[in-house]
């Protein structure tokens, strides 16, 4: 989908995210995943369908330029179906396993559409996240911050997931506001 200036919506998202990466500190740990159908990758030694690891999760150190390049490479990524809930479920489980007390453990999800291909149901995922946060106060909560990046994004479902995790949904349906939206997300860290 074109957003003007010869740019696609994905181009705009890449530009918006790289514009705010200067705020990431060297000690911060960050990873970048892409999700769509008909791809797979290995995460923590297990094969996972629907996800490609663009940048493995780990300390940024001084590699901001490398991170920006990794994000820019998403422009060449394959785009098929949208296993949104499966991707969030996988990312949530991964971050739970790697979460640290006293740090902000979070997932930032950029979505421009509705879930089309997930095996997990939205309600099951919301219940799991709710249960994690009820059990005696989670000392290492994983919060979900979602960016709804088009009018066809399923904002209601993203809000359910974000609320359950203590996160937030940001409206970037106007592509000219994407950099501002990424800035708003970064203000939570």
N, CA, C and O of each residue as an XYZ file, in Angstrom:
756
protein
N       0.846     -1.180      0.000
C       0.000      0.000      0.000
C       0.890      1.241      0.000
O       1.774      1.378      0.846
N       0.655      2.142     -0.949
C       1.468      3.343     -1.083
C       1.031      4.392     -0.065
O      -0.160      4.565      0.193
N       2.021      5.095      0.515
C       1.716      6.181      1.456
C       2.253      7.502      0.932
O       2.365      8.477      1.675
N       2.581      7.528     -0.341
C       3.058      8.766     -0.959
C       4.575      8.797     -1.045
O       5.273      8.118     -0.293
N       5.062      9.593     -1.971
C       6.506      9.717     -2.137
C       7.167      8.440     -2.606
O       8.364      8.239     -2.400
N       6.377      7.561     -3.247
C       6.934      6.298     -3.727
C       7.219      5.308     -2.614
O       7.913      4.315     -2.836
N       6.696      5.558     -1.420
C       6.974      4.687     -0.272
C       5.775      3.808      0.044
O       4.623      4.223     -0.088
N       6.073      2.587      0.465
C       5.026      1.685      0.938
C       4.828      1.934      2.426
O       5.612      2.644      3.055
N       3.767      1.342      2.986
C       3.523      1.453      4.424
C       4.699      0.843      5.199
O       5.091      1.366      6.243
N       5.262     -0.263      4.690
C       6.411     -0.870      5.356
C       7.619      0.063      5.319
O       8.347      0.172      6.305
N       7.835      0.735      4.190
C       8.934      1.706      4.115
C       8.777      2.768      5.199
O       9.743      3.143      5.863
N       7.545      3.246      5.365
C       7.281      4.257      6.384
C       7.567      3.743      7.785
O       8.125      4.461      8.615
N       7.183      2.499      8.047
C       7.427      1.898      9.360
C       8.918      1.755      9.624
O       9.385      2.021     10.732
N       9.657      1.341      8.622
C      11.107      1.198      8.770
C      11.742      2.552      9.059
O      12.583      2.677      9.950
N      11.337      3.555      8.307
C      11.872      4.898      8.509
C      11.512      5.414      9.909
O      12.350      6.001     10.593
N      10.268      5.192     10.324
C       9.835      5.646     11.636
C      10.570      4.969     12.774
O      10.923      5.612     13.762
N      10.803      3.667     12.638
C      11.485      2.955     13.715
C      12.961      3.313     13.768
O      13.508      3.493     14.856
N      13.617      3.418     12.623
C      15.048      3.738     12.643
C      15.294      5.166     13.134
O      16.355      5.457     13.687
N      14.322      6.053     12.936
C      14.476      7.432     13.401
C      14.514      7.513     14.926
O      15.058      8.470     15.478
N      13.945      6.523     15.610
C      13.899      6.562     17.079
C      14.918      5.619     17.732
O      15.015      5.574     18.958
N      15.668      4.876     16.934
C      16.596      3.901     17.514
C      17.783      4.550     18.219
O      18.503      3.893     18.970
N      17.979      5.826     17.975
C      19.063      6.532     18.661
C      18.882      6.545     20.163
O      19.845      6.755     20.901
N      17.658      6.322     20.629
C      17.403      6.330     22.070
C      17.729      5.006     22.745
O      17.738      4.923     23.973
N      17.996      3.977     21.960
C      18.308      2.677     22.547
C      19.708      2.746     23.145
O      20.658      3.155     22.477
N      19.830      2.343     24.410
C      21.124      2.402     25.105
C      21.942      1.142     24.815
O      21.374      0.081     24.557
N      23.265      1.253     24.855
C      24.110      0.082     24.564
C      23.817     -1.132     25.442
O      23.962     -2.268     24.990
N      23.406     -0.907     26.693
C      23.135     -2.036     27.607
C      21.766     -2.656     27.360
O      21.479     -3.738     27.871
N      20.920     -1.986     26.585
C      19.596     -2.529     26.295
C      19.722     -3.780     25.433
O      20.609     -3.886     24.587
N      18.821     -4.715     25.665
C      18.770     -5.916     24.833
C      17.584     -5.781     23.893
O      16.493     -5.384     24.304
N      17.806     -6.109     22.646
C      16.765     -5.913     21.643
C      16.873     -6.999     20.580
O      17.966     -7.478     20.277
N      15.754     -7.375     20.029
C      15.720     -8.310     18.911
C      14.664     -7.849     17.930
O      13.753     -7.107     18.298
N      14.776     -8.279     16.689
C      13.796     -7.912     15.667
C      13.355     -9.181     14.959
O      14.179     -9.942     14.451
N      12.038     -9.401     14.930
C      11.468    -10.548     14.229
C      10.460    -10.055     13.205
O       9.790     -9.043     13.409
N      10.365    -10.779     12.114
C       9.309    -10.552     11.134
C       8.358    -11.739     11.217
O       8.780    -12.855     11.518
N       7.078    -11.501     10.953
C       6.149    -12.628     10.986
C       5.230    -12.598      9.774
O       4.683    -11.562      9.396
N       5.085    -13.771      9.186
C       4.152    -14.000      8.094
C       4.066    -15.510      7.888
O       4.848    -16.259      8.473
N       3.143    -15.954      7.079
C       3.017    -17.392      6.835
C       4.111    -17.862      5.882
O       4.750    -17.063      5.198
N       4.310    -19.177      5.855
C       5.235    -19.843      4.933
C       6.700    -19.473      5.153
O       7.506    -19.540      4.226
N       7.044    -19.079      6.393
C       8.442    -18.919      6.769
C       8.632    -19.643      8.089
O       7.657    -19.963      8.769
N       9.869    -19.901      8.452
C      10.159    -20.476      9.762
C      11.600    -20.142     10.119
O      12.410    -19.778      9.267
N      11.889    -20.278     11.403
C      13.237    -19.997     11.879
C      13.461    -20.794     13.151
O      12.551    -21.459     13.645
N      14.663    -20.725     13.673
C      15.001    -21.414     14.907
C      15.157    -20.378     16.020
O      15.919    -19.419     15.891
N      14.433    -20.585     17.098
C      14.481    -19.683     18.252
C      14.726    -20.539     19.481
O      13.952    -21.451     19.771
N      15.804    -20.247     20.209
C      16.188    -21.033     21.388
C      16.255    -22.526     21.068
O      15.848    -23.360     21.877
N      16.765    -22.850     19.898
C      16.973    -24.239     19.510
C      15.752    -24.956     18.979
O      15.836    -26.134     18.634
N      14.622    -24.280     18.906
C      13.397    -24.918     18.412
C      12.941    -24.236     17.126
O      13.039    -23.017     16.983
N      12.444    -25.040     16.202
C      11.917    -24.488     14.949
C      10.550    -23.863     15.214
O       9.689    -24.469     15.853
N      10.365    -22.649     14.715
C       9.110    -21.922     14.916
C       8.593    -21.488     13.556
O       9.304    -20.845     12.785
N       7.354    -21.845     13.272
C       6.731    -21.448     12.012
C       6.190    -20.025     12.108
O       5.763    -19.578     13.173
N       6.216    -19.325     10.980
C       5.597    -18.008     10.894
C       6.478    -16.856     11.311
O       6.049    -15.703     11.261
N       7.718    -17.143     11.726
C       8.618    -16.087     12.204
C       9.976    -16.220     11.535
O      10.479    -17.324     11.329
N      10.563    -15.074     11.198
C      11.952    -15.019     10.749
C      12.690    -14.086     11.698
O      12.258    -12.957     11.931
N      13.795    -14.558     12.239
C      14.601    -13.733     13.140
C      15.459    -12.812     12.282
O      16.366    -13.262     11.582
N      15.164    -11.528     12.345
C      15.916    -10.536     11.579
C      17.169    -10.138     12.356
O      18.245     -9.980     11.779
N      17.015     -9.980     13.669
C      18.137     -9.704     14.559
C      17.914    -10.509     15.834
O      16.896    -10.322     16.501
N      18.842    -11.402     16.191
C      18.669    -12.184     17.418
C      18.636    -11.282     18.644
O      19.329    -10.266     18.699
N      17.830    -11.662     19.618
C      17.708    -10.899     20.855
C      19.032    -10.915     21.610
O      19.633    -11.971     21.803
N      19.473     -9.752     22.028
C      20.704     -9.664     22.808
C      21.100     -8.220     23.015
O      20.451     -7.313     22.493
N      22.184     -7.992     23.790
C      22.629     -6.631     24.069
C      22.984     -5.899     22.781
O      23.600     -6.463     21.876
N      22.585     -4.643     22.718
C      22.886     -3.845     21.533
C      24.364     -3.507     21.475
O      24.945     -3.441     20.392
N      24.981     -3.291     22.641
C      26.358     -2.808     22.726
C      26.460     -1.514     21.921
O      25.678     -0.595     22.162
N      27.374     -1.411     20.995
C      27.487     -0.155     20.246
C      26.952     -0.254     18.838
O      27.262      0.591     17.999
N      26.147     -1.276     18.559
C      25.800     -1.580     17.173
C      24.479     -0.952     16.729
O      23.609     -1.649     16.206
N      24.325      0.338     16.931
C      23.085      0.987     16.485
C      22.963      0.975     14.968
O      21.870      0.815     14.424
N      24.094      1.146     14.290
C      24.049      1.137     12.820
C      23.642     -0.236     12.305
O      22.878     -0.343     11.346
N      24.158     -1.296     12.949
C      23.782     -2.649     12.557
C      22.308     -2.907     12.785
O      21.654     -3.559     11.972
N      21.778     -2.394     13.898
C      20.355     -2.545     14.189
C      19.524     -1.832     13.124
O      18.523     -2.370     12.653
N      19.934     -0.636     12.749
C      19.204      0.110     11.724
C      19.227     -0.634     10.389
O      18.234     -0.649      9.662
N      20.357     -1.243     10.077
C      20.464     -2.021      8.838
C      19.543     -3.236      8.893
O      18.858     -3.555      7.921
N      19.535     -3.914     10.051
C      18.656     -5.085     10.210
C      17.198     -4.703     10.000
O      16.455     -5.410      9.319
N      16.792     -3.577     10.588
C      15.409     -3.129     10.438
C      15.139     -2.754      8.984
O      14.081     -3.079      8.446
N      16.086     -2.075      8.348
C      15.912     -1.671      6.943
C      15.766     -2.891      6.034
O      15.082     -2.831      5.012
N      16.411     -3.998      6.412
C      16.319     -5.227      5.613
C      14.901     -5.781      5.564
O      14.582     -6.592      4.694
N      14.050     -5.350      6.490
C      12.654     -5.809      6.480
C      11.939     -5.406      5.193
O      10.935     -6.011      4.817
N      12.467     -4.377      4.517
C      11.844     -3.943      3.256
C      11.844     -5.061      2.228
O      11.002     -5.088      1.330
N      12.791     -5.984      2.359
C      12.909     -7.088      1.403
C      12.227     -8.358      1.888
O      12.345     -9.409      1.259
N      11.518     -8.263      3.001
C      10.953     -9.479      3.585
C       9.733     -9.962      2.822
O       9.032     -9.202      2.154
N       9.517    -11.256      2.954
C       8.383    -11.918      2.316
C       7.107    -11.532      3.063
O       7.108    -11.462      4.292
N       6.027    -11.281      2.334
C       4.766    -10.913      2.982
C       3.643    -11.798      2.460
O       3.244    -11.711      1.298
N       3.151    -12.643      3.339
C       2.034    -13.521      2.985
C       0.899    -13.304      3.986
O       0.417    -12.183      4.149
N       0.473    -14.379      4.657
C      -0.602    -14.263      5.627
C      -0.141    -13.613      6.915
O       1.030    -13.262      7.064
N      -1.077    -13.454      7.850
C      -0.794    -12.723      9.085
C      -1.103    -13.571     10.319
O      -2.208    -13.492     10.856
N      -0.144    -14.380     10.777
C      -0.356    -15.155     12.005
C      -0.037    -14.299     13.238
O       0.875    -14.606     14.005
N      -0.806    -13.223     13.407
C      -0.521    -12.213     14.428
C      -0.499    -12.804     15.835
O       0.453    -12.581     16.583
N      -1.538    -13.555     16.203
C      -1.611    -14.073     17.575
C      -0.516    -15.103     17.835
O       0.057    -15.138     18.924
N      -0.226    -15.935     16.849
C       0.873    -16.905     17.014
C       2.192    -16.178     17.233
O       2.990    -16.579     18.081
N       2.426    -15.115     16.474
C       3.679    -14.366     16.597
C       3.774    -13.709     17.972
O       4.825    -13.741     18.612
N       2.675    -13.116     18.418
C       2.686    -12.480     19.745
C       2.868    -13.536     20.822
O       3.601    -13.313     21.785
N       2.214    -14.680     20.676
C       2.348    -15.766     21.638
C       3.798    -16.233     21.735
O       4.329    -16.408     22.832
N       4.433    -16.433     20.586
C       5.828    -16.880     20.569
C       6.736    -15.833     21.194
O       7.608    -16.161     21.999
N       6.531    -14.568     20.823
C       7.356    -13.487     21.371
C       7.131    -13.339     22.880
O       8.074    -13.098     23.632
N       5.889    -13.485     23.309
C       5.577    -13.371     24.733
C       6.272    -14.482     25.528
O       6.887    -14.220     26.562
N       6.171    -15.711     25.043
C       6.822    -16.833     25.735
C       8.342    -16.650     25.758
O       8.996    -16.934     26.762
N       8.885    -16.178     24.650
C      10.330    -15.961     24.570
C      10.747    -14.901     25.596
O      11.699    -15.102     26.350
N      10.036    -13.786     25.618
C      10.405    -12.716     26.539
C      10.193    -13.130     27.991
O      10.960    -12.727     28.865
N       9.168    -13.923     28.258
C       8.971    -14.430     29.626
C      10.188    -15.242     30.066
O      10.647    -15.126     31.202
N      10.699    -16.058     29.158
C      11.850    -16.902     29.479
C      13.133    -16.089     29.646
O      14.058    -16.523     30.332
N      13.190    -14.916     29.023
C      14.399    -14.095     29.062
C      14.220    -12.821     29.883
O      15.118    -11.980     29.922
N      13.072    -12.671     30.538
C      12.788    -11.459     31.305
C      13.703    -11.358     32.519
O      14.140    -12.364     33.079
N      13.980    -10.117     32.909
C      14.822     -9.864     34.066
C      14.095     -8.936     35.025
O      13.437     -7.982     34.609
N      14.222     -9.228     36.312
C      13.632     -8.372     37.337
C      14.311     -7.010     37.295
O      15.523     -6.908     37.102
N      13.507     -5.966     37.481
C      14.070     -4.627     37.527
C      14.309     -3.997     36.175
O      14.820     -2.881     36.089
N      13.941     -4.706     35.107
C      14.086     -4.143     33.765
C      12.712     -4.072     33.111
O      11.769     -4.730     33.551
N      12.610     -3.276     32.069
C      11.380     -3.228     31.295
C      11.459     -4.345     30.267
O      12.278     -4.298     29.350
N      10.616     -5.336     30.421
C      10.571     -6.476     29.506
C       9.341     -6.275     28.622
O       8.209     -6.332     29.102
N       9.566     -6.042     27.343
C       8.446     -5.639     26.498
C       8.569     -6.175     25.080
O       9.650     -6.498     24.587
N       7.406     -6.249     24.455
C       7.300     -6.599     23.036
C       6.631     -5.414     22.351
O       5.617     -4.906     22.828
N       7.196     -4.979     21.242
C       6.556     -3.949     20.424
C       6.096     -4.633     19.146
O       6.907     -5.177     18.397
N       4.791     -4.602     18.901
C       4.200     -5.281     17.746
C       3.678     -4.229     16.773
O       2.898     -3.354     17.148
N       4.108     -4.324     15.544
C       3.596     -3.447     14.488
C       2.666     -4.282     13.619
O       3.087     -5.275     13.027
N       1.402     -3.877     13.544
C       0.433     -4.657     12.772
C      -0.390     -3.744     11.882
O      -0.877     -2.698     12.312
N      -0.533     -4.163     10.629
C      -1.349     -3.365      9.705
C      -2.607     -4.119      9.273
O      -3.267     -3.737      8.306
N      -2.931     -5.183      9.992
C      -4.116     -5.939      9.590
C      -4.644     -6.824     10.688
O      -4.223     -6.739     11.842
N      -5.574     -7.674     10.311
C      -6.171     -8.614     11.245
C      -5.432     -9.938     11.175
O      -4.786    -10.261     10.178
N      -5.541    -10.699     12.263
C      -4.985    -12.045     12.254
C      -5.726    -12.876     11.212
O      -6.955    -12.859     11.146
N      -4.957    -13.609     10.393
C      -5.600    -14.456      9.380
C      -5.229    -15.923      9.506
O      -5.950    -16.784      9.002
N      -4.123    -16.224     10.165
C      -3.605    -17.592     10.045
C      -3.116    -18.232     11.341
O      -2.418    -19.244     11.292
N      -3.462    -17.672     12.493
C      -2.934    -18.222     13.739
C      -3.644    -19.498     14.157
O      -4.827    -19.701     13.883
N      -2.879    -20.355     14.831
C      -3.456    -21.558     15.438
C      -4.055    -21.207     16.806
O      -5.094    -21.745     17.188
N      -3.402    -20.312     17.532
C      -3.907    -19.935     18.849
C      -5.058    -18.937     18.688
O      -5.057    -18.108     17.778
N      -6.019    -19.035     19.575
C      -7.155    -18.118     19.566
C      -6.841    -16.909     20.454
O      -6.114    -17.023     21.441
N      -7.391    -15.767     20.093
C      -7.163    -14.539     20.854
C      -7.508    -14.728     22.328
O      -6.717    -14.363     23.198
N      -8.678    -15.294     22.617
C      -9.111    -15.428     24.018
C      -8.151    -16.292     24.819
O      -7.893    -16.000     25.986
N      -7.620    -17.345     24.219
C      -6.665    -18.213     24.921
C      -5.395    -17.449     25.270
O      -4.856    -17.591     26.368
N      -4.927    -16.645     24.337
C      -3.711    -15.863     24.565
C      -3.945    -14.814     25.651
O      -3.099    -14.629     26.525
N      -5.082    -14.129     25.601
C      -5.409    -13.123     26.609
C      -5.512    -13.775     27.990
O      -5.016    -13.227     28.974
N      -6.160    -14.949     28.065
C      -6.292    -15.650     29.345
C      -4.925    -16.022     29.912
O      -4.694    -15.895     31.114
N      -4.019    -16.481     29.048
C      -2.683    -16.868     29.509
C      -1.935    -15.663     30.068
O      -1.285    -15.757     31.109
N      -2.027    -14.538     29.376
C      -1.341    -13.325     29.832
C      -1.963    -12.825     31.131
O      -1.249    -12.427     32.051
N      -3.293    -12.844     31.207
C      -3.976    -12.440     32.440
C      -3.550    -13.318     33.611
O      -3.292    -12.820     34.706
N      -3.477    -14.619     33.378
C      -3.105    -15.554     34.443
C      -1.684    -15.276     34.936
O      -1.431    -15.318     36.140
N      -0.772    -14.998     34.036
C       0.608    -14.690     34.426
C       0.669    -13.476     35.338
O       1.457    -13.436     36.283
N      -0.153    -12.506     35.054
C      -0.095    -11.258     35.805
C      -0.933    -11.273     37.073
O      -0.862    -10.343     37.876
N      -1.727    -12.325     37.260
C      -2.524    -12.465     38.485
C      -1.793    -13.252     39.556
O      -1.978    -13.006     40.747
N      -0.967    -14.197     39.137
C      -0.371    -15.152     40.073
C       0.619    -14.483     41.018
O       1.821    -14.464     40.752
N       0.118    -13.940     42.110
C       0.981    -13.409     43.150
C       1.820    -12.224     42.719
O       2.873    -11.973     43.305
N       1.383    -11.497     41.720
C       2.157    -10.337     41.284
C       3.418    -10.776     40.560
O       4.360    -11.265     41.182
N       3.433    -10.606     39.296
C       4.553    -11.039     38.479
C       5.726    -10.073     38.661
O       5.587     -8.883     38.380
N       6.879    -10.567     39.126
C       8.046     -9.689     39.343
C       8.774     -9.373     38.037
O       9.620     -8.480     37.995
N       8.445    -10.104     36.975
C       9.090     -9.865     35.673
C       8.024     -9.813     34.579
O       8.047    -10.627     33.656
N       7.093     -8.865     34.673
C       6.025     -8.833     33.665
C       6.566     -8.515     32.276
O       7.553     -7.795     32.128
N       5.906     -9.061     31.271
C       6.224     -8.760     29.876
C       5.052     -7.959     29.329
O       3.936     -8.468     29.221
N       5.313     -6.712     28.988
C       4.258     -5.840     28.496
C       4.243     -5.823     26.971
O       5.286     -5.906     26.322
N       3.055     -5.714     26.422
C       2.884     -5.669     24.963
C       2.469     -4.260     24.563
O       1.455     -3.739     25.029
N       3.267     -3.655     23.696
C       2.954     -2.362     23.111
C       2.681     -2.610     21.637
O       3.541     -3.117     20.916
N       1.501     -2.258     21.196
C       1.115     -2.546     19.815
C       0.891     -1.246     19.055
O       0.300     -0.296     19.568
N       1.377     -1.231     17.826
C       1.170     -0.097     16.937
C       0.224     -0.553     15.840
O       0.550     -1.438     15.048
N      -0.957      0.066     15.804
C      -1.940     -0.228     14.751
C      -1.616      0.681     13.576
O      -1.793      1.898     13.641
N      -1.133      0.060     12.495
C      -0.519      0.835     11.430
C      -1.359      0.909     10.162
O      -0.814      1.104      9.075
N      -2.650      0.761     10.277
C      -3.549      1.011      9.150
C      -4.966      0.958      9.681
O      -5.202      0.510     10.803
N      -5.905      1.414      8.875
C      -7.303      1.378      9.289
C      -7.825     -0.051      9.367
O      -8.856     -0.301      9.991
N      -7.118     -0.994      8.735
C      -7.579     -2.382      8.781
C      -6.957     -3.164      9.943
O      -7.259     -4.344     10.120
N      -6.101     -2.526     10.726
C      -5.521     -3.204     11.893
C      -6.623     -3.515     12.894
O      -7.544     -2.719     13.080
N      -6.529     -4.659     13.531
C      -7.538     -5.106     14.498
C      -7.245     -4.479     15.860
O      -6.683     -5.125     16.745
N      -7.630     -3.221     16.012
C      -7.304     -2.451     17.215
C      -7.924     -3.074     18.461
O      -7.289     -3.112     19.515
N      -9.150     -3.558     18.350
C      -9.833     -4.131     19.518
C      -9.059     -5.326     20.077
O      -8.883     -5.435     21.291
N      -8.602     -6.212     19.210
C      -7.845     -7.377     19.670
C      -6.493     -6.957     20.245
O      -6.054     -7.488     21.266
N      -5.844     -6.013     19.592
C      -4.559     -5.523     20.097
C      -4.747     -4.885     21.475
O      -3.891     -5.034     22.347
N      -5.858     -4.176     21.675
C      -6.123     -3.559     22.977
C      -6.321     -4.611     24.058
O      -5.851     -4.436     25.182
N      -7.009     -5.696     23.735
C      -7.203     -6.771     24.717
C      -5.857     -7.341     25.167
O      -5.634     -7.564     26.356
N      -4.969     -7.572     24.206
C      -3.657     -8.134     24.521
C      -2.810     -7.141     25.308
O      -2.170     -7.503     26.296
N      -2.810     -5.895     24.866
C      -2.015     -4.878     25.552
C      -2.505     -4.678     26.983
O      -1.704     -4.614     27.915
N      -3.840     -4.579     27.157
C      -4.410     -4.375     28.495
C      -4.048     -5.525     29.428
O      -3.672     -5.302     30.578
N      -4.161     -6.745     28.937
C      -3.860     -7.916     29.768
C      -2.418     -7.881     30.261
O      -2.124     -8.347     31.362
N      -1.526     -7.333     29.454
C      -0.099     -7.331     29.786
C       0.343     -6.067     30.515
O       1.479     -5.990     30.984
N      -0.542     -5.077     30.613
C      -0.151     -3.799     31.204
C       0.505     -2.874     30.193
O       1.156     -1.899     30.569
N       0.336     -3.176     28.911
C       0.919     -2.353     27.854
C      -0.084     -1.364     27.295
O      -0.989     -0.910     27.994
N       0.089     -1.041     26.029
C      -0.719      0.022     25.432
C      -0.770     -0.163     23.920
O       0.119     -0.777     23.328
N      -1.824      0.377     23.300
C      -1.942      0.385     21.840
C      -1.794      1.824     21.357
O      -2.319      2.756     21.966
N      -1.080      1.984     20.264
C      -0.858      3.295     19.660
C      -1.446      3.295     18.258
O      -1.279      2.336     17.504
N      -2.123      4.358     17.920
C      -2.764      4.475     16.613
C      -1.833      5.197     15.647
O      -1.545      6.383     15.811
N      -1.367      4.464     14.637
C      -0.544      5.066     13.587
C      -1.203      4.827     12.239
O      -0.529      4.638     11.226
N      -2.547      4.837     12.242
C      -3.246      4.594     10.977
C      -2.944      5.696      9.961
O      -3.047      5.473      8.755
N      -2.570      6.881     10.444
C      -2.080      7.935      9.556
C      -0.575      7.724      9.400
O       0.181      7.986     10.336
N      -0.125      7.253      8.228
C       1.290      6.897      8.073
C       2.245      8.061      8.272
O       3.427      7.851      8.544
N       1.752      9.284      8.142
C       2.646     10.431      8.343
C       3.006     10.601      9.823
O       3.913     11.361     10.161
N       2.289      9.888     10.705
C       2.530     10.011     12.150
C       3.375      8.858     12.696
O       3.535      8.741     13.911
N       3.914      8.009     11.828
C       4.569      6.799     12.320
C       5.818      7.099     13.159
O       6.050      6.432     14.168
N       6.619      8.081     12.762
C       7.807      8.407     13.550
C       7.397      8.913     14.931
O       7.987      8.530     15.941
N       6.389      9.770     14.967
C       5.855     10.291     16.225
C       5.322      9.141     17.092
O       5.480      9.152     18.313
N       4.698      8.160     16.455
C       4.157      7.020     17.202
C       5.274      6.187     17.804
O       5.196      5.806     18.972
N       6.320      5.897     17.025
C       7.463      5.156     17.577
C       8.066      5.920     18.747
O       8.483      5.312     19.734
N       8.116      7.244     18.650
C       8.630      8.066     19.745
C       7.773      7.877     21.002
O       8.301      7.769     22.109
N       6.456      7.837     20.823
C       5.547      7.623     21.959
C       5.783      6.258     22.601
O       5.752      6.129     23.825
N       6.018      5.243     21.773
C       6.315      3.907     22.301
C       7.622      3.941     23.101
O       7.694      3.413     24.211
N       8.657      4.571     22.518
C       9.968      4.614     23.159
C       9.916      5.346     24.504
O      10.725      5.076     25.392
N       8.973      6.262     24.651
C       8.857      6.995     25.928
C       8.485      6.087     27.085
O       8.602      6.480     28.246
N       8.033      4.862     26.778
C       7.707      3.896     27.845
C       8.934      3.158     28.355
O       8.847      2.420     29.336
N      10.058      3.344     27.712
C      11.259      2.608     28.100
C      12.218      3.509     28.790
O      13.295      3.070     29.194
